[in-house]
């Protein structure tokens, strides 16, 4: 039985697509630039070449900044209270 | 809690379904960071800790069709904000690599797959059908 390939839109009869050579069952993500599916393991979109960036790139610095801000605010409130 | 309709979820899954495939059950779940990290962050500072936990929590919509178990990773509770898609053929899932358990509040579903592991918990209060659907999906994949 054939199913559509999520990456090249060809038809796949097994797990490996004959036209693009990719496993149709691998985890995939949606490219923000072109909106098409690309394997999660690939660093760039297989359609438009846009680079995928980890969400942790902005989440970790934001979390650190929130904690630093909270500590500075706590110290400031302590100083004002004296 | 969230107002997510069956139609919204069906629409989110529709582009990922094959011809003749029908979504039988769906459920919303989360995967929170490690419990020790969670406690540590909240002990350090309550409000920033809660914000950090919120930022580090992953949201999922899972769906069971007659052929596959599909996991949609979403940005928020909205089903239309799909970031990632993971699928498992039902033939490759069994009690050996998939397990489920139900507690007072949560239904836990775990898939031990070396290439695409999955673990999430599904709260009963998300919507009236969340708990029975999560339990039905869990039973189907761990059979």
Backbone of each chain as ProteinMPNN parsed JSONL, in Angstrom:
{"seq_chain_A": "XXXXXXXXXXXXXXXXXXXXXXXXXXXXXXXXXXXXXXXXXXXXXXXXXXXXXXXXXXXXXXXXXXXXXXXXXXXXXXXXXX", "coords_chain_A": {"N_chain_A": [[0.835, -1.203, 0.0], [0.564, 2.226, -0.851], [1.696, 5.376, 0.433], [1.578, 8.968, 0.904], [4.676, 10.77, 0.653], [5.929, 12.684, 3.296], [7.803, 14.621, 2.819], [8.662, 15.004, 0.098], [6.38, 14.754, -1.291], [5.945, 12.659, -2.961], [5.032, 9.237, -3.694], [5.133, 6.611, -1.322], [5.928, 3.266, -0.875], [7.002, 1.578, 1.018], [8.929, 2.137, 3.924], [10.961, 3.85, 3.179], [11.299, 6.558, 1.034], [11.261, 6.459, -2.46], [11.847, 8.515, -4.2], [13.0, 10.721, -2.758], [14.57, 9.488, -0.893], [14.268, 9.488, 1.846], [13.272, 8.431, 5.169], [9.932, 7.937, 5.748], [8.749, 7.914, 8.233], [10.215, 9.272, 10.133], [10.731, 11.696, 12.819], [9.454, 14.932, 12.178], [9.634, 18.437, 11.293], [7.996, 21.625, 10.962], [8.848, 23.987, 8.618], [9.472, 27.359, 9.302], [9.854, 29.266, 7.405], [9.037, 28.335, 4.785], [6.914, 26.67, 5.308], [6.798, 23.975, 4.831], [7.339, 20.401, 5.379], [10.161, 19.048, 7.072], [12.827, 16.764, 7.806], [13.48, 16.266, 11.285], [16.009, 15.732, 12.124], [17.669, 16.969, 10.339], [19.605, 19.886, 9.836], [18.937, 22.002, 8.26], [16.226, 23.297, 6.266], [14.83, 21.058, 3.948], [13.65, 21.977, 1.704], [13.673, 24.863, 1.318], [16.074, 25.568, 2.406], [16.373, 27.018, 4.715], [17.752, 27.717, 7.938], [17.32, 25.753, 10.864], [16.667, 26.764, 14.139], [17.358, 26.135, 17.524], [14.887, 26.294, 20.092], [15.808, 26.698, 22.608], [17.804, 28.484, 22.394], [16.829, 31.062, 22.805], [15.25, 30.708, 25.025], [16.729, 29.805, 27.318], [18.594, 31.999, 27.864], [16.589, 33.92, 28.42], [15.314, 32.857, 30.71], [17.451, 32.933, 32.532], [17.846, 35.696, 32.589], [15.413, 36.535, 33.735], [15.623, 35.449, 36.315], [17.922, 36.804, 37.224], [16.978, 39.437, 37.154], [14.943, 39.209, 39.062], [16.464, 38.727, 41.385], [18.001, 41.083, 41.538], [15.942, 42.919, 41.868], [14.954, 42.057, 44.345], [17.151, 42.609, 46.013], [17.271, 45.381, 45.709], [14.787, 46.143, 46.812], [15.26, 45.357, 49.446], [17.317, 47.156, 50.125], [16.021, 49.605, 49.93], [14.183, 49.315, 51.934], [15.675, 49.62, 54.256]], "CA_chain_A": [[0.0, 0.0, 0.0], [1.407, 3.419, -0.938], [1.273, 6.554, 1.2], [2.341, 10.123, 0.422], [5.889, 11.125, 1.398], [5.697, 14.008, 3.898], [8.877, 15.555, 2.473], [8.727, 15.364, -1.333], [5.017, 14.583, -1.802], [5.875, 11.498, -3.838], [4.347, 8.125, -3.01], [6.046, 5.667, -0.68], [5.267, 1.977, -0.642], [7.527, 1.052, 2.288], [9.29, 3.228, 4.838], [11.893, 4.764, 2.517], [10.766, 7.152, -0.195], [12.153, 6.171, -3.585], [12.255, 9.734, -4.906], [13.907, 11.58, -1.972], [15.454, 8.63, -0.098], [14.093, 9.703, 3.293], [12.337, 7.581, 5.9], [8.698, 8.734, 5.906], [8.257, 7.877, 9.617], [11.089, 9.999, 11.07], [10.139, 12.932, 13.326], [9.632, 16.034, 11.225], [9.188, 19.741, 11.784], [7.479, 22.514, 9.93], [9.74, 25.131, 8.38], [8.771, 28.64, 9.487], [10.021, 30.088, 6.2], [8.24, 27.879, 3.64], [5.74, 25.957, 5.794], [6.824, 22.559, 4.434], [7.922, 19.465, 6.342], [11.569, 18.697, 6.919], [13.204, 15.861, 8.907], [13.965, 16.968, 12.477], [17.448, 15.495, 12.269], [18.421, 17.816, 9.412], [19.795, 21.236, 10.388], [18.352, 22.989, 7.343], [15.008, 22.857, 5.573], [15.188, 20.356, 2.711], [12.972, 22.634, 0.581], [14.125, 26.234, 1.085], [17.433, 25.746, 2.934], [16.383, 27.862, 5.932], [18.356, 27.016, 9.076], [16.474, 25.586, 12.046], [17.356, 27.17, 15.366], [16.752, 25.565, 18.726], [14.15, 27.26, 20.925], [16.597, 26.947, 23.818], [18.668, 29.643, 22.103], [16.285, 32.265, 23.449], [14.577, 30.397, 26.291], [17.689, 29.746, 28.432], [18.972, 33.372, 28.26], [15.429, 34.606, 29.003], [15.13, 32.344, 32.079], [18.552, 33.491, 33.349], [17.565, 37.136, 32.741], [14.29, 36.69, 34.68], [16.153, 35.187, 37.667], [18.835, 37.922, 37.577], [16.104, 40.584, 37.412], [14.256, 38.956, 40.346], [17.439, 38.901, 42.475], [18.329, 42.519, 41.617], [14.752, 43.562, 42.438], [14.901, 41.691, 45.772], [18.218, 43.384, 46.695], [16.838, 46.789, 45.646], [13.709, 46.301, 47.797], [15.911, 45.265, 50.762], [18.069, 48.387, 50.357], [15.027, 50.681, 50.15], [13.524, 49.03, 53.225], [16.541, 49.956, 55.41]], "C_chain_A": [[0.868, 1.252, 0.0], [0.8, 4.579, -0.156], [2.078, 7.746, 0.708], [3.568, 10.395, 1.296], [5.677, 12.509, 2.002], [6.72, 15.054, 3.473], [8.864, 15.972, 0.999], [7.368, 15.214, -2.017], [4.926, 13.512, -2.886], [5.112, 10.394, -3.116], [5.383, 7.113, -2.511], [5.298, 4.355, -0.474], [5.756, 1.337, 0.659], [7.787, 2.19, 3.263], [10.141, 4.285, 4.142], [11.288, 5.25, 1.199], [11.764, 6.911, -1.333], [12.628, 7.44, -4.279], [13.204, 10.61, -4.092], [14.833, 10.777, -1.054], [15.308, 8.785, 1.403], [13.089, 8.704, 3.883], [11.081, 8.415, 6.183], [8.217, 8.799, 7.353], [9.122, 8.663, 10.597], [10.382, 11.255, 11.602], [10.445, 14.092, 12.375], [9.134, 17.336, 11.823], [8.776, 20.621, 10.621], [8.398, 23.723, 9.824], [8.938, 26.424, 8.512], [8.814, 29.482, 8.216], [9.09, 29.655, 5.07], [7.0, 27.078, 4.039], [5.699, 24.489, 5.425], [7.529, 21.713, 5.496], [9.376, 19.159, 6.015], [11.946, 17.747, 8.05], [13.829, 16.643, 10.067], [15.481, 16.846, 12.619], [18.286, 16.389, 11.354], [18.44, 19.252, 9.927], [19.155, 22.327, 9.535], [17.106, 22.407, 6.684], [15.394, 22.217, 4.246], [14.517, 20.991, 1.492], [13.565, 24.01, 0.289], [15.519, 26.51, 1.651], [17.523, 26.613, 4.175], [16.938, 27.063, 7.11], [17.359, 26.93, 10.227], [17.283, 25.981, 13.268], [16.599, 26.61, 16.56], [16.043, 26.661, 19.527], [14.935, 27.614, 22.188], [17.546, 28.121, 23.633], [18.149, 30.911, 22.76], [15.653, 31.962, 24.804], [15.544, 30.417, 27.475], [18.156, 31.153, 28.823], [17.819, 34.141, 28.913], [15.207, 34.171, 30.458], [16.2, 32.917, 33.002], [18.278, 34.978, 33.62], [16.443, 37.375, 33.757], [14.772, 36.48, 36.115], [17.052, 36.336, 38.127], [18.007, 39.154, 37.945], [15.414, 40.438, 38.772], [15.211, 39.184, 41.524], [17.81, 40.378, 42.655], [17.163, 43.271, 42.27], [14.653, 43.293, 43.941], [15.93, 42.482, 46.57], [17.805, 44.849, 46.782], [15.758, 47.063, 46.706], [14.275, 46.236, 49.217], [16.633, 46.564, 51.115], [17.134, 49.557, 50.662], [14.386, 50.536, 51.531], [14.332, 49.452, 54.438], [16.409, 51.431, 55.787]], "O_chain_A": [[1.82, 1.334, 0.777], [-0.417, 4.746, -0.087], [3.159, 7.563, 0.148], [3.51, 10.268, 2.519], [5.28, 13.428, 1.285], [6.535, 16.243, 3.732], [9.034, 17.15, 0.684], [7.234, 15.52, -3.202], [3.952, 13.46, -3.637], [4.599, 10.619, -2.02], [6.364, 6.809, -3.19], [4.178, 4.338, 0.036], [4.999, 0.63, 1.325], [6.966, 3.095, 3.409], [10.059, 5.469, 4.467], [10.832, 4.46, 0.373], [12.964, 7.136, -1.175], [13.699, 7.447, -4.885], [14.127, 11.194, -4.66], [15.78, 11.332, -0.496], [16.132, 8.272, 2.161], [12.193, 8.21, 3.198], [11.169, 9.481, 6.791], [7.374, 9.633, 7.684], [8.798, 8.719, 11.783], [9.528, 11.818, 10.917], [11.55, 14.208, 11.844], [8.316, 17.34, 12.744], [9.151, 20.397, 9.47], [8.687, 24.391, 10.817], [7.87, 26.57, 7.918], [7.931, 30.306, 7.974], [8.426, 30.492, 4.459], [6.129, 26.83, 3.205], [4.697, 23.815, 5.665], [8.214, 22.229, 6.38], [9.764, 19.03, 4.854], [11.436, 17.899, 9.16], [14.612, 17.568, 9.85], [16.144, 17.731, 13.159], [19.487, 16.546, 11.575], [17.426, 19.77, 10.394], [18.868, 23.424, 10.015], [16.955, 21.192, 6.562], [16.199, 22.775, 3.499], [14.787, 20.585, 0.362], [13.921, 24.3, -0.853], [16.085, 27.575, 1.403], [18.62, 26.914, 4.644], [16.633, 25.881, 7.265], [16.65, 27.89, 10.53], [18.439, 25.585, 13.416], [15.369, 26.612, 16.598], [16.523, 27.79, 19.629], [14.754, 28.687, 22.764], [18.037, 28.687, 24.609], [18.932, 31.742, 23.219], [15.531, 32.854, 25.643], [15.225, 30.98, 28.522], [18.123, 31.486, 30.008], [18.035, 34.917, 29.843], [14.947, 35.002, 31.329], [15.901, 33.337, 34.12], [18.457, 35.456, 34.741], [16.517, 38.314, 34.55], [14.392, 37.221, 37.021], [16.961, 36.788, 39.269], [18.299, 39.832, 38.93], [15.309, 41.399, 39.535], [14.822, 39.763, 42.539], [17.92, 40.864, 43.781], [17.369, 44.145, 43.113], [14.311, 44.186, 44.716], [15.637, 42.969, 47.662], [17.976, 45.482, 47.824], [15.803, 48.076, 47.404], [13.826, 46.972, 50.096], [16.576, 47.022, 52.256], [17.413, 50.386, 51.528], [14.089, 51.526, 52.199], [13.78, 49.628, 55.524], [17.059, 51.888, 56.727]]}, "seq_chain_B": "XXXXXXXXXXXXXXXXXXXXXXXXXXXXXXXXXXXXXXXXXXXXXXXXXXXXXXXXXXXXXXXXXXXXXXXXXXXXXXXXXXXXXXXXXXXXXXXXXXXXXXXXXXXXXXXXXXXXXXXXXXXXXXXXXXXXXXXXXXXXXXX", "coords_chain_B": {"N_chain_B": [[-10.927, 25.232, 31.689], [-8.843, 25.286, 28.857], [-10.424, 26.267, 25.782], [-10.88, 24.215, 23.528], [-11.974, 22.928, 20.572], [-13.431, 19.959, 19.126], [-13.444, 20.12, 16.369], [-11.357, 21.901, 15.8], [-9.138, 20.407, 16.559], [-9.382, 18.193, 14.876], [-8.96, 19.512, 12.468], [-6.3, 20.277, 12.795], [-4.989, 17.832, 12.745], [-5.68, 16.869, 10.264], [-3.979, 17.575, 7.898], [-1.964, 15.721, 8.227], [-2.891, 13.198, 7.961], [-3.333, 10.136, 6.178], [-4.806, 9.051, 3.044], [-8.044, 7.846, 3.494], [-7.63, 7.386, 6.137], [-8.647, 7.741, 9.478], [-9.171, 9.898, 12.24], [-9.444, 8.619, 15.371], [-9.294, 8.911, 18.211], [-8.247, 11.66, 20.274], [-5.982, 13.546, 22.338], [-4.813, 15.964, 24.753], [-1.637, 16.708, 26.04], [1.19, 17.145, 28.307], [4.759, 17.58, 28.725], [6.718, 17.974, 31.359], [9.675, 19.657, 32.7], [12.41, 17.896, 34.354], [11.604, 16.73, 37.626], [13.228, 17.452, 39.813], [14.669, 19.62, 38.861], [12.536, 21.301, 38.447], [11.56, 21.683, 41.101], [13.859, 22.818, 42.196], [14.13, 25.224, 40.719], [11.781, 26.582, 41.456], [12.159, 26.796, 44.202], [14.33, 28.483, 44.237], [13.38, 30.968, 43.28], [10.075, 31.901, 43.372], [8.12, 33.01, 41.432], [9.742, 33.592, 39.042], [10.647, 30.956, 38.787], [8.291, 29.525, 38.22], [7.684, 30.69, 35.77], [9.883, 29.833, 34.303], [9.459, 27.052, 34.352], [7.105, 26.947, 32.886], [8.056, 27.842, 30.41], [9.772, 25.769, 29.769], [8.162, 23.594, 29.483], [6.756, 21.133, 27.399], [4.22, 20.923, 24.929], [1.71, 18.718, 23.769], [-0.394, 17.274, 21.248], [-1.946, 14.271, 20.897], [-2.852, 11.685, 18.64], [-4.922, 8.986, 17.611], [-5.215, 6.834, 14.945], [-6.706, 4.511, 12.612], [-4.454, 3.304, 11.667], [-2.108, 4.511, 12.593], [-0.218, 6.054, 15.316], [-0.121, 9.302, 16.169], [1.845, 12.116, 16.99], [1.59, 15.448, 17.715], [3.596, 18.145, 18.22], [3.074, 21.102, 19.845], [3.032, 24.747, 20.007], [1.603, 26.099, 21.987], [-1.403, 25.718, 23.891], [-3.057, 25.744, 21.771], [-4.274, 23.914, 19.064], [-3.618, 24.488, 16.42], [-1.074, 25.542, 16.206], [1.229, 23.933, 15.223], [4.411, 22.474, 15.645], [6.122, 20.289, 15.397], [6.004, 16.941, 14.075], [5.455, 13.603, 14.866], [5.328, 10.211, 14.09], [4.038, 6.916, 14.593], [3.814, 3.669, 13.402], [1.102, 1.554, 14.061], [1.662, -1.099, 14.078], [4.292, -1.28, 14.92], [4.225, -0.739, 17.569], [3.894, -2.015, 20.847], [3.214, -3.811, 23.944], [5.77, -4.115, 24.77], [7.339, -1.895, 24.09], [5.727, 0.283, 24.572], [3.962, 1.949, 27.131], [1.393, 2.54, 29.564], [-0.261, 4.378, 32.15], [-2.667, 5.163, 34.648], [-3.54, 7.661, 36.895], [-4.89, 9.529, 39.669], [-5.213, 12.121, 38.645], [-3.724, 12.32, 36.271], [-3.088, 10.717, 33.09], [-0.55, 8.707, 32.032], [1.582, 8.302, 29.269], [4.022, 6.413, 27.702], [6.567, 5.883, 25.342], [9.072, 3.78, 24.504], [11.291, 4.206, 22.374], [14.198, 3.932, 20.498], [14.853, 5.797, 18.495], [12.795, 7.686, 18.378], [11.746, 8.588, 21.094], [8.995, 8.958, 23.409], [7.215, 10.693, 25.891], [4.636, 11.654, 27.983], [2.165, 13.401, 29.953], [-1.316, 13.403, 30.629], [-3.778, 15.517, 31.512], [-6.821, 15.194, 33.315], [-8.575, 17.32, 33.467], [-8.389, 18.926, 31.239], [-10.236, 18.741, 29.092], [-13.556, 17.338, 28.89], [-13.349, 14.932, 27.451], [-10.702, 14.264, 27.513], [-9.411, 12.52, 29.372], [-10.752, 9.879, 29.041], [-10.128, 9.54, 26.31], [-7.291, 9.621, 26.269], [-6.783, 7.372, 27.808], [-7.914, 5.384, 26.173], [-6.271, 5.586, 23.918], [-3.81, 4.948, 25.07], [-4.301, 2.29, 25.877], [-4.69, 1.13, 23.382], [-2.194, 1.41, 22.095], [-0.467, 0.094, 23.762], [-1.221, -2.488, 23.709]], "CA_chain_B": [[-9.569, 25.347, 31.16], [-8.784, 25.764, 27.477], [-11.595, 25.966, 24.97], [-10.441, 23.602, 22.278], [-13.09, 22.126, 20.061], [-13.098, 18.755, 18.359], [-13.212, 20.53, 14.973], [-10.018, 22.5, 15.744], [-8.145, 19.332, 16.64], [-9.505, 17.432, 13.627], [-8.321, 20.33, 11.426], [-4.85, 20.248, 13.015], [-4.484, 16.509, 12.362], [-6.066, 16.563, 8.875], [-2.887, 17.544, 6.903], [-1.005, 14.641, 8.505], [-3.563, 11.908, 7.787], [-3.282, 9.571, 4.837], [-6.123, 8.842, 2.425], [-8.808, 6.766, 4.122], [-7.281, 7.292, 7.548], [-9.589, 8.528, 10.284], [-8.748, 10.146, 13.619], [-10.435, 7.994, 16.261], [-9.204, 9.575, 19.52], [-7.171, 12.641, 20.449], [-5.846, 14.043, 23.712], [-3.77, 16.989, 24.946], [-0.761, 16.383, 27.169], [2.406, 17.958, 28.491], [5.942, 16.965, 29.324], [7.373, 19.009, 32.152], [11.078, 19.337, 32.962], [12.696, 16.99, 35.468], [10.974, 17.181, 38.874], [14.228, 18.077, 40.689], [14.919, 20.94, 38.267], [11.304, 22.053, 38.704], [11.565, 22.074, 42.521], [15.008, 23.715, 42.382], [13.835, 26.543, 40.132], [10.732, 27.237, 42.249], [12.759, 27.136, 45.505], [15.237, 29.608, 44.01], [12.487, 32.134, 43.236], [8.793, 31.276, 43.012], [7.532, 33.477, 40.168], [10.631, 33.23, 37.92], [10.661, 29.498, 38.684], [7.074, 29.102, 37.515], [7.817, 31.132, 34.365], [10.865, 28.927, 33.692], [8.793, 25.748, 34.157], [6.158, 27.149, 31.782], [8.829, 27.934, 29.166], [10.439, 24.492, 29.485], [7.149, 22.543, 29.316], [6.389, 20.845, 26.005], [2.793, 20.62, 24.763], [1.463, 17.735, 22.707], [-1.689, 16.67, 20.923], [-1.716, 12.941, 20.339], [-4.036, 11.183, 17.937], [-4.885, 7.576, 17.205], [-6.018, 6.511, 13.764], [-6.792, 3.055, 12.437], [-3.157, 2.778, 11.239], [-0.942, 5.125, 13.232], [-0.278, 6.902, 16.509], [0.507, 10.544, 15.714], [2.115, 13.102, 18.039], [1.829, 16.812, 17.234], [4.179, 19.036, 19.23], [2.487, 22.423, 19.58], [3.645, 25.858, 20.745], [0.804, 26.402, 23.179], [-2.531, 24.778, 23.945], [-3.82, 25.818, 20.526], [-3.859, 22.809, 18.179], [-3.172, 24.935, 15.09], [0.336, 25.95, 16.244], [2.031, 22.703, 15.194], [5.837, 22.681, 15.402], [6.747, 19.03, 14.984], [5.109, 15.786, 13.914], [6.098, 12.293, 15.011], [4.322, 9.169, 13.867], [4.421, 5.53, 14.852], [2.864, 2.694, 12.862], [0.554, 0.761, 15.176], [2.294, -2.428, 14.05], [5.585, -1.246, 15.603], [4.008, -0.486, 18.997], [3.35, -3.14, 21.625], [3.453, -3.629, 25.38], [7.214, -4.157, 25.005], [7.948, -0.562, 23.989], [4.774, 1.335, 24.955], [3.294, 1.67, 28.407], [0.443, 3.562, 29.996], [-0.755, 4.235, 33.522], [-3.635, 6.205, 34.972], [-3.63, 7.999, 38.31], [-6.051, 10.331, 40.028], [-5.33, 13.291, 37.77], [-3.042, 12.201, 34.98], [-2.83, 9.462, 32.38], [0.82, 8.787, 31.509], [1.874, 7.446, 28.115], [5.46, 6.376, 27.43], [7.026, 5.014, 24.252], [10.525, 3.623, 24.559], [11.793, 3.974, 21.023], [15.535, 4.562, 20.483], [14.926, 6.919, 17.551], [11.785, 8.716, 18.656], [11.088, 8.331, 22.383], [7.9, 9.879, 23.743], [6.681, 10.576, 27.247], [3.815, 12.813, 28.315], [1.043, 13.13, 30.861], [-2.553, 13.985, 30.111], [-4.611, 15.894, 32.655], [-8.241, 14.917, 33.099], [-9.369, 18.552, 33.46], [-8.232, 19.726, 30.016], [-11.579, 18.738, 28.506], [-14.228, 16.127, 29.393], [-12.962, 13.697, 26.748], [-9.243, 14.074, 27.522], [-9.028, 11.317, 30.12], [-11.124, 8.629, 28.344], [-9.397, 9.415, 25.042], [-5.893, 9.269, 26.573], [-6.785, 5.972, 28.265], [-8.188, 4.539, 25.001], [-5.053, 5.595, 23.089], [-2.81, 4.188, 25.825], [-4.624, 0.857, 25.794], [-4.521, 0.667, 21.996], [-0.782, 1.314, 21.68], [0.263, -0.819, 24.658], [-1.86, -3.816, 23.649]], "C_chain_B": [[-9.631, 25.852, 29.722], [-10.048, 25.389, 26.714], [-11.122, 25.48, 23.612], [-11.556, 22.692, 21.801], [-12.569, 20.927, 19.271], [-12.747, 19.121, 16.912], [-11.805, 21.113, 14.816], [-8.944, 21.412, 15.725], [-8.178, 18.487, 15.366], [-8.799, 18.172, 12.491], [-6.8, 20.312, 11.559], [-4.249, 18.92, 12.56], [-4.682, 16.231, 10.866], [-4.899, 16.56, 7.877], [-1.925, 16.371, 7.071], [-1.627, 13.246, 8.353], [-3.443, 11.434, 6.343], [-4.712, 9.371, 4.322], [-6.818, 7.648, 3.098], [-8.532, 6.585, 5.6], [-8.194, 8.219, 8.35], [-9.091, 8.667, 11.714], [-9.826, 9.613, 14.568], [-10.484, 8.693, 17.624], [-8.101, 10.614, 19.492], [-7.149, 13.071, 21.912], [-4.726, 15.07, 23.766], [-2.949, 16.622, 26.172], [0.461, 17.265, 27.223], [3.557, 17.074, 28.972], [6.685, 18.083, 30.042], [8.839, 18.657, 32.355], [11.215, 18.411, 34.168], [12.19, 17.576, 36.792], [11.963, 17.895, 39.809], [14.592, 19.477, 40.19], [13.739, 21.867, 38.571], [11.278, 22.581, 40.156], [12.687, 23.084, 42.783], [14.728, 25.125, 41.89], [12.807, 27.296, 40.98], [11.272, 27.63, 43.63], [13.668, 28.362, 45.39], [14.46, 30.933, 44.001], [11.166, 31.646, 42.664], [8.296, 31.71, 41.63], [8.449, 33.209, 38.966], [10.707, 31.721, 37.706], [9.461, 28.983, 37.913], [7.123, 29.496, 36.041], [8.774, 30.192, 33.628], [10.238, 27.565, 33.4], [7.827, 25.836, 32.975], [6.893, 27.162, 30.427], [9.441, 26.583, 28.771], [9.459, 23.337, 29.292], [6.805, 22.379, 27.833], [4.919, 20.44, 25.948], [2.579, 19.681, 23.579], [-0.043, 17.499, 22.501], [-1.367, 15.302, 20.335], [-3.004, 12.473, 19.685], [-3.847, 9.728, 17.551], [-5.786, 7.401, 15.992], [-6.099, 4.988, 13.664], [-5.445, 2.446, 12.05], [-1.986, 3.281, 12.085], [-1.287, 5.835, 14.542], [0.516, 8.151, 16.139], [0.661, 11.512, 16.886], [2.389, 14.449, 17.376], [2.41, 17.613, 18.391], [3.711, 20.444, 18.887], [3.133, 23.488, 20.459], [2.919, 26.124, 22.058], [-0.327, 25.373, 23.244], [-3.35, 24.781, 22.657], [-3.357, 24.726, 19.567], [-3.328, 23.259, 16.829], [-1.695, 25.332, 15.039], [1.267, 24.738, 16.269], [3.483, 23.026, 14.848], [6.479, 21.427, 14.808], [5.71, 17.918, 14.886], [5.937, 14.51, 14.05], [5.013, 11.244, 14.827], [4.899, 7.79, 14.144], [3.374, 4.653, 14.181], [2.375, 1.844, 14.028], [1.2, -0.627, 15.236], [3.633, -2.445, 14.794], [5.447, -0.954, 17.104], [3.395, -1.712, 19.665], [3.615, -2.874, 23.1], [4.941, -3.644, 25.707], [7.831, -2.757, 24.974], [6.988, 0.582, 24.344], [4.097, 0.966, 26.27], [2.38, 2.835, 28.771], [0.038, 3.301, 31.443], [-1.69, 5.404, 33.81], [-3.691, 6.408, 36.475], [-4.874, 8.822, 38.572], [-6.29, 11.488, 39.078], [-4.823, 13.043, 36.354], [-3.089, 10.778, 34.42], [-1.452, 9.63, 31.747], [0.968, 7.826, 30.337], [3.363, 7.558, 27.812], [5.73, 5.436, 26.266], [8.54, 4.976, 24.303], [11.011, 3.214, 23.18], [13.163, 4.647, 20.948], [15.623, 5.785, 19.576], [13.951, 8.046, 17.881], [11.045, 8.398, 19.96], [10.0, 9.373, 22.661], [7.425, 9.614, 25.161], [5.868, 11.837, 27.537], [2.72, 12.402, 29.293], [-0.153, 13.97, 30.432], [-3.508, 14.244, 31.267], [-6.087, 15.694, 32.339], [-9.079, 16.183, 32.947], [-9.244, 19.349, 32.172], [-9.557, 19.847, 29.266], [-12.242, 17.424, 28.931], [-13.767, 14.827, 28.724], [-11.475, 13.383, 26.864], [-8.833, 12.777, 28.22], [-9.458, 10.013, 29.418], [-10.384, 8.43, 27.034], [-7.95, 8.993, 25.284], [-5.803, 7.806, 27.013], [-7.012, 5.015, 27.078], [-6.955, 4.452, 24.104], [-3.975, 4.744, 23.764], [-3.046, 2.69, 25.729], [-4.368, 0.31, 24.389], [-3.046, 0.489, 21.636], [0.009, 0.345, 22.556], [-0.322, -2.23, 24.642], [-0.888, -4.857, 23.096]], "O_chain_B": [[-10.404, 26.759, 29.418], [-10.659, 24.349, 26.957], [-10.985, 26.26, 22.669], [-12.019, 21.809, 22.524], [-11.424, 20.901, 18.819], [-11.867, 18.511, 16.306], [-11.134, 20.852, 13.817], [-7.973, 21.491, 14.973], [-7.132, 18.109, 14.839], [-8.129, 17.56, 11.66], [-6.089, 20.329, 10.554], [-3.129, 18.886, 12.049], [-3.938, 15.449, 10.274], [-4.813, 15.636, 7.068], [-1.157, 16.062, 6.16], [-0.964, 12.237, 8.59], [-3.451, 12.236, 5.409], [-5.684, 9.505, 5.065], [-6.23, 6.577, 3.243], [-9.133, 5.727, 6.246], [-8.472, 9.344, 7.935], [-8.647, 7.697, 12.328], [-10.962, 10.087, 14.57], [-11.558, 9.023, 18.128], [-7.122, 10.462, 18.76], [-8.149, 12.977, 22.623], [-3.811, 15.056, 22.943], [-3.499, 16.268, 27.216], [0.733, 18.036, 26.302], [3.362, 15.997, 29.534], [7.207, 19.009, 29.421], [9.222, 17.497, 32.203], [10.255, 18.177, 34.902], [12.333, 18.773, 37.043], [11.586, 18.831, 40.514], [14.795, 20.397, 40.981], [13.913, 23.039, 38.903], [11.012, 23.758, 40.398], [12.496, 24.072, 43.493], [15.05, 26.103, 42.565], [12.941, 28.5, 41.199], [10.894, 28.669, 44.171], [13.765, 29.169, 46.314], [14.862, 31.898, 44.652], [11.137, 31.045, 41.591], [8.076, 30.87, 40.757], [7.991, 32.656, 37.966], [10.819, 31.259, 36.57], [9.592, 28.109, 37.055], [6.671, 28.751, 35.172], [8.523, 29.802, 32.488], [10.457, 26.99, 32.334], [7.74, 24.914, 32.164], [6.429, 26.585, 29.444], [9.606, 26.292, 27.586], [9.873, 22.222, 28.974], [6.592, 23.356, 27.116], [4.433, 19.707, 26.809], [3.195, 19.838, 22.525], [-0.836, 17.522, 23.442], [-0.597, 15.197, 19.381], [-4.102, 12.821, 20.119], [-2.746, 9.298, 17.208], [-6.96, 7.77, 16.011], [-5.611, 4.273, 14.539], [-5.285, 1.227, 12.09], [-0.998, 2.573, 12.274], [-2.438, 6.16, 14.832], [1.703, 8.06, 15.827], [-0.266, 11.706, 17.672], [3.311, 14.574, 16.57], [1.772, 17.74, 19.436], [3.926, 20.924, 17.774], [3.702, 23.188, 21.508], [3.54, 26.344, 23.097], [-0.2, 24.275, 22.702], [-4.225, 23.936, 22.466], [-2.163, 24.625, 19.285], [-2.649, 22.487, 16.152], [-1.123, 25.447, 13.955], [2.008, 24.543, 17.232], [3.759, 23.75, 13.892], [7.261, 21.491, 13.86], [4.669, 17.962, 15.542], [6.986, 14.365, 13.423], [3.908, 11.382, 15.351], [6.09, 7.541, 13.953], [2.176, 4.866, 14.366], [3.165, 1.46, 14.89], [1.275, -1.246, 16.297], [4.068, -3.501, 15.252], [6.444, -0.926, 17.824], [2.499, -2.356, 19.12], [4.173, -1.838, 23.462], [5.339, -3.234, 26.797], [8.745, -2.466, 25.746], [7.41, 1.737, 24.408], [3.71, -0.182, 26.487], [2.583, 3.966, 28.331], [-0.001, 2.158, 31.897], [-1.516, 6.499, 33.274], [-3.867, 5.456, 37.236], [-5.811, 8.808, 37.773], [-7.433, 11.802, 38.744], [-5.415, 13.496, 35.374], [-3.124, 9.791, 35.155], [-1.217, 10.587, 31.009], [0.532, 6.677, 30.405], [3.899, 8.659, 27.68], [5.191, 4.331, 26.208], [9.207, 6.0, 24.163], [11.125, 2.029, 22.867], [13.283, 5.821, 21.301], [16.385, 6.71, 19.857], [14.259, 9.221, 17.682], [9.882, 7.996, 19.945], [10.08, 10.514, 22.205], [7.255, 8.467, 25.576], [6.357, 12.953, 27.357], [2.397, 11.223, 29.437], [-0.011, 15.09, 29.942], [-3.985, 13.314, 31.916], [-6.542, 15.987, 31.233], [-10.166, 16.142, 32.371], [-9.928, 20.361, 32.018], [-9.945, 20.941, 28.855], [-11.54, 16.482, 29.299], [-13.789, 13.761, 29.338], [-11.025, 12.349, 26.371], [-8.0, 12.029, 27.708], [-8.626, 9.128, 29.217], [-10.046, 7.303, 26.672], [-7.434, 8.115, 24.593], [-4.871, 7.092, 26.642], [-6.377, 3.964, 26.994], [-6.629, 3.382, 23.59], [-3.315, 3.929, 23.119], [-2.111, 1.915, 25.526], [-3.896, -0.814, 24.221], [-2.684, -0.469, 20.953], [1.045, -0.168, 22.132], [0.042, -3.067, 25.468], [-1.243, -6.028, 22.971]]}, "name": "protein", "num_of_chains": 2, "seq": "XXXXXXXXXXXXXXXXXXXXXXXXXXXXXXXXXXXXXXXXXXXXXXXXXXXXXXXXXXXXXXXXXXXXXXXXXXXXXXXXXXXXXXXXXXXXXXXXXXXXXXXXXXXXXXXXXXXXXXXXXXXXXXXXXXXXXXXXXXXXXXXXXXXXXXXXXXXXXXXXXXXXXXXXXXXXXXXXXXXXXXXXXXXXXXXXXXXXXXXXXXXXXXXXXXXXXXXXXXXXXXXXX"}
